[in-house]
């Protein structure tokens, strides 16, 4: 059994580069009592990881240089020395980017039921990104029936779920995205009321106002920058902004600027903005997961997966996030044979 | 009896100019049944009025060109045709900038008890600016004992009260202001723990960090722009920003810019920012006024007044707000004889 791992070898400057990563052979540790050996099946690549590649203060420790990266993963148990797991079980957790991991069989390992949903959904619509969408939208955005919800990064892993939940809650939903394919996906397949192309910069303000004739009550922001500025100017009094991500600017080498008028608008319209990460709401994970699973089983929410084949292509998949190439959840699948 | 009123004759561009205002003779209306005639004693000049001088959408209608301005005022009843008021009563309300106003004797007229506090306090520490300080700080900032509260515009009408309340609530309090006199006032007279000179731009970040060794938990913002940016970078996880004003930028003719990194900081530290105006909390005015009055009577909070003499100097007093000349509450006093 050959094992491999993917290391961070440089802190990226600007857009990450394949040379910032290295793939290396490594050992498969022995499986002690209470441990399980997991073969990696899916790796999740997520924008927040970019933050961990720098040394800046953040909510999680930075990745270490020369050490394997880690993230959300789905695997299959190959060998179990725990009564709680059997060979063949599908499991999800947060592990090192390796083909094989030996981990303690504790509550950080979630057993999946592949008869209820494909295991890959544990990294997307029924996993961290689904929880992020549900909890940020409901706990901070607090959307009311009839209100207008705008979401940026609308065709992405989080945004696509935000929009569908907002529709289920009775809102008018407007998504902002950047390709014809994405705009068609959110409007025609997911049922958003309107889809706006942010690349049409010249008409962005006008298009937002046209899509939101009653103004914007909730803006779920994954992107930041000039897109956010345009949405904020269309917001109603007492509007809310769950601030989830700023992907437009994660690779800036020189900070972009935003007009100070945004802050003046916050005062005059009494807008509330709140940054969050999903683990702030850990006490509501059960409620959120139950709601998502129920809607998923009933066919009321869904999500495309963009799947890159091959463990060795994980760095490239990650870099692709910042080119806006993926629709829905971006995953890497590792075939069975090494 | 001669009356005068002050009209807005131009919408200011940038810093307001004396020529944007005009003082004019006008009639004293007759006093009908249920009305009272009030002689203006104090006029309040407040930064938010700058917003009403433009036509931009805001929470109050813009002032009309060729019409008198209006604002918070304290007056003395000269003639009453209402059973609720007597000649000689001190009253406060929101009226036109005139030497004499005839107004309906309804609940919008507050009778003052000059034995409890000087009538001018109804425009400052026990009036709208005191309520703004109390309600923004407690309802949005939610400061806890031992936390660090930073306030910008710290020597002003609102900021000086914010800091004193935060001290009473058991917080470490750091004020930001722009003159030696103001810094001495907040630290030596009002008991703030530290006072920072924002004009020392070069050391602003360093000085904030030094004054807040445990980071910033609440930032009550009256000012905006680069001062806010510097404070935000020193904020703790789950910090709160009651966003009250942006006086640094009310007269911008070209919008200033702020680094987009501010928004990234909002996400990673899960900061909550909320714009507000005092009337959003109208249901808590009673509670707030009672708390302020109790502290005031007990000598636990106080406020300097900067007083400009003469009705005709009201525009000049207003313009002075933006030169940062006032300490505490800036008022215009109208002598008895015309």
Interface residues (C-beta under 8 A of the other chain):
Chain A: X51 X56 X57 X58 X59 X224 X225 X228 X237 X243 X244 X245 X246 X249 X250 X252 X255 X256 X257 X258 X259 X260 X261 X262 X263 X264 X265 X266 X267 X268 X269 X270 X271 X272 X273 X274 X275 X276 X277 X280
Chain B: X51 X56 X57 X58 X59 X224 X225 X228 X237 X243 X244 X245 X246 X249 X250 X252 X255 X256 X257 X258 X259 X260 X261 X262 X263 X264 X265 X266 X267 X268 X269 X270 X271 X272 X273 X274 X275 X276 X277 X280
